[in-house]
Amino acid sequence: MFKRITGLFSKERISENEETLLQAVDISRLPNHIAIIMDGNGRWAQRRGMPRSFGHKAGVEALRNVVKLCSELGVKVLTCYAFSTENWKRPQDEVSMLMDLLVEYLDKELKELHRNNVRINALGQLNELPQAPKDAVLRAIEETKDNSGLILNIALSYGGRTEITMAVQKIAQMVKDGEIEVSEINEKLIGNKLYTAGMPDPDLLVRPSGDYRISNFLLWQLAYTEFWLSNVMWPDFKREHLLKAIIDYQRRERRFGGLKKK
């Protein structure tokens, strides 16, 4: 099994520590869907006496490495929390810088993502984005829509409560229009009205930066997700950290409210 996994990385120089971690990964029991709250960029920069923008730029490299690892391993869905509805409250210069970084990331990485069969998707209210980043996201979605590998969900102008509210509004309209009866409203219908319709719920949530909250992220979908928390700031988050999270996930028994298997 180890030879099979490391063969995926033949084009990359990997560290001895990463090789050891790869040996411990059961490739047949990977989480289908990994969600990540990419947090700690600003604090990482400030601790180094640098502007917050420096941390956000360093965070882009961490994202690149994680996306590549998930694609190489064969993870089906990766959802990254990039910009929340609450982030609009940040200073305008920081918001503008984050939007510029989004455009830069997509422009630089799109060809490689496309070549590696990654399908880009966005979760959130894209209509709230400025024109340039909105165009970049829509272009990336269109160019990769037929790819069959890793689905990369980028959560932009995203809020879990807003997502659920919009789903409820859609269902209420269906009832009003006579398309369904109130008695037909169930969990499956609600799930089909969320941004993640048709995708499995996250198996694993990774939260770096030392915080212990989900920050309005995937409130419906995280009902039975396994959490992996770390004090590592996102710019310092390496492939090894994600491998450790996956290994820890594989050691857990998921009962979904049932009893432990004997």
C-alpha positions in Angstrom: 0.0 0.0 0.0 2.8 2.4 0.9 4.4 2.0 -2.5 1.1 2.6 -4.2 0.6 5.9 -2.3 4.1 7.2 -2.6 3.9 6.5 -6.3 1.4 9.3 -6.5 4.1 11.7 -5.4 6.9 10.7 -7.8 7.1 14.1 -9.3 7.5 15.8 -5.9 10.3 15.7 -3.4 8.6 14.8 -0.2 10.1 14.9 3.3 11.0 11.9 5.3 8.3 12.9 7.8 5.7 13.0 5.0 6.8 9.6 3.7 6.3 8.2 7.2 2.8 9.7 7.4 1.9 8.5 4.0 2.8 5.0 5.2 0.2 5.3 7.9 -2.6 6.5 5.6 -5.2 3.9 4.6 -5.9 5.0 1.0 -9.1 2.9 1.0 -10.6 4.9 4.0 -10.0 8.4 3.0 -12.6 11.0 4.0 -14.8 11.7 1.0 -15.2 15.4 1.9 -12.7 17.5 3.8 -13.7 21.0 4.9 -11.1 23.6 6.1 -11.5 26.9 7.9 -8.4 28.7 6.6 -7.7 30.9 9.7 -4.8 32.8 11.3 -3.3 34.6 8.3 -3.5 38.1 9.9 -2.2 37.0 13.3 0.6 35.0 11.7 1.8 38.2 9.9 1.4 40.4 12.9 3.5 38.1 15.1 6.3 38.6 12.6 5.9 42.4 12.5 4.5 42.3 9.0 1.2 43.7 7.5 -1.8 41.4 7.5 -1.6 41.2 3.7 1.7 39.3 4.1 -0.1 36.6 6.0 -2.9 36.3 3.4 -0.4 35.9 0.6 1.5 33.2 2.6 -1.9 31.5 3.2 -2.4 31.1 -0.6 0.7 28.8 -0.8 -0.7 26.7 2.0 -4.0 26.4 0.1 -2.1 25.4 -3.1 -0.3 22.6 -1.2 -3.4 21.2 0.4 -5.4 21.2 -2.8 -2.6 19.4 -4.6 -2.4 16.8 -1.8 -6.1 16.1 -1.8 -6.1 15.8 -5.6 -3.2 13.3 -5.5 -4.7 11.2 -2.7 -8.1 11.0 -4.4 -10.2 13.0 -2.0 -13.5 13.6 -3.7 -14.5 17.1 -2.2 -12.4 19.8 -0.6 -14.3 22.8 0.8 -12.2 25.8 1.8 -13.6 28.8 3.8 -12.1 31.7 2.0 -14.3 34.7 2.7 -17.3 34.9 5.0 -20.3 37.2 4.9 -18.9 38.7 8.1 -15.6 39.5 6.5 -17.2 42.3 4.5 -17.0 44.2 7.9 -13.1 44.3 7.6 -11.3 47.5 6.5 -11.9 48.2 2.8 -8.2 48.0 1.9 -8.0 44.5 3.4 -11.1 43.4 1.6 -9.8 44.7 -1.7 -6.5 42.9 -1.1 -8.3 39.6 -0.5 -10.4 40.0 -3.6 -7.2 40.7 -5.6 -5.5 37.6 -4.1 -8.5 35.6 -5.2 -8.1 36.7 -8.8 -4.4 36.2 -8.7 -4.8 32.7 -7.3 -7.3 31.6 -10.0 -5.3 33.2 -12.8 -2.1 31.5 -11.7 -3.5 28.1 -10.7 -6.3 27.5 -13.1 -4.3 25.8 -15.8 -2.7 23.4 -13.4 -5.9 22.7 -11.6 -7.6 22.0 -14.9 -4.7 19.8 -16.0 -5.1 17.8 -12.8 -8.8 17.3 -13.4 -9.9 19.5 -10.5 -13.5 20.9 -10.8 -13.8 24.4 -9.2 -17.1 25.3 -7.5 -18.1 28.3 -5.4 -20.4 28.4 -2.3 -21.9 31.7 -1.3 -23.4 34.9 -2.7 -21.3 35.5 -5.7 -23.4 38.4 -6.7 -21.9 40.4 -3.8 -18.4 40.1 -5.1 -16.8 42.9 -7.1 -16.9 42.3 -10.9 -13.2 41.2 -11.4 -13.2 38.4 -8.8 -16.7 37.4 -9.7 -15.7 37.1 -13.4 -12.6 35.1 -12.4 -14.6 32.6 -10.3 -17.2 32.2 -13.0 -14.5 31.6 -15.6 -12.8 29.0 -13.4 -16.1 27.2 -12.8 -17.0 27.2 -16.5 -13.5 26.0 -17.7 -13.4 23.1 -15.2 -17.1 22.1 -15.1 -16.5 18.8 -17.0 -13.6 17.7 -14.9 -14.2 14.5 -12.9 -11.5 14.7 -10.2 -11.4 16.6 -6.9 -14.3 19.1 -6.4 -12.7 22.3 -5.0 -15.4 24.3 -3.2 -14.3 27.9 -2.5 -16.6 29.5 0.1 -16.9 33.1 -0.9 -19.2 35.7 0.8 -20.5 32.6 2.5 -22.5 32.3 5.7 -24.1 29.2 7.0 -27.2 30.9 8.4 -27.7 32.8 5.2 -27.4 29.5 3.3 -30.1 27.9 5.4 -32.3 30.9 5.3 -32.2 30.9 1.5 -33.0 27.2 1.4 -36.0 27.8 3.6 -37.2 30.7 1.4 -36.9 28.4 -1.7 -39.0 25.7 0.0 -41.5 28.2 1.2 -42.0 29.5 -2.3 -42.5 25.9 -3.5 -45.2 25.4 -0.9 -46.8 28.8 -1.9 -46.7 27.8 -5.6 -48.4 24.5 -4.8 -45.4 22.4 -5.9 -45.2 20.5 -2.6 -47.2 20.0 0.6 -45.8 21.1 4.0 -45.7 17.4 4.9 -43.2 16.8 2.1 -40.5 19.0 3.6 -37.7 16.7 4.9 -34.0 16.7 5.4 -33.3 15.5 1.9 -35.3 18.4 0.4 -33.5 20.9 2.6 -30.1 19.4 1.7 -31.0 19.7 -2.0 -31.6 23.5 -1.6 -28.2 24.1 -0.1 -25.1 25.2 -1.9 -23.7 21.7 -1.5 -26.6 19.9 -3.1 -25.5 16.6 -4.6 -22.3 16.4 -2.5 -21.6 14.3 0.6 -21.5 16.1 3.9 -18.0 16.7 5.2 -16.4 13.8 6.9 -13.6 15.8 8.4 -13.4 19.5 9.4 -9.9 21.0 9.9 -9.6 24.1 11.9 -6.1 25.6 12.4 -5.1 28.7 14.3 -6.1 27.6 17.8 -9.8 28.7 17.7 -12.6 26.4 18.8 -15.6 27.5 16.8 -17.1 26.8 13.4 -17.6 30.5 12.5 -20.9 30.2 10.7 -19.5 27.5 8.3 -21.6 24.7 6.9 -23.9 24.7 9.9 -26.3 22.1 8.4 -23.6 19.9 6.8 -21.4 19.5 9.8 -24.0 17.7 11.9 -21.8 14.5 12.2 -18.5 15.7 10.9 -15.3 14.8 12.8 -13.3 17.8 13.9 -9.5 18.1 13.9 -8.2 21.2 15.6 -4.7 22.6 15.6 -2.8 25.6 17.0 -0.9 25.9 13.7 -1.7 29.1 11.8 -2.9 28.6 8.3 0.3 30.0 6.6 2.3 27.3 8.5 -0.1 24.5 7.6 1.7 21.9 5.6 0.9 18.7 3.8 2.1 16.8 6.9 -0.6 18.5 9.0 -3.4 17.4 6.7 -1.9 13.9 6.6 -2.0 13.8 10.4 -5.6 15.0 10.4 -6.5 12.2 8.0 -4.7 9.6 10.0 -6.4 10.8 13.2 -9.8 10.7 11.4 -9.1 7.1 10.3 -8.5 6.0 13.9 -11.9 7.2 15.0 -15.1 5.2 15.0 -18.0 7.2 13.5 -21.3 6.1 15.0 -23.7 8.8 13.7 -25.6 8.7 17.0 -25.7 4.8 17.1 -23.9 2.5 19.5 -20.3 1.4 19.3 -19.8 -1.7 17.2 -18.8 -4.7 19.3 
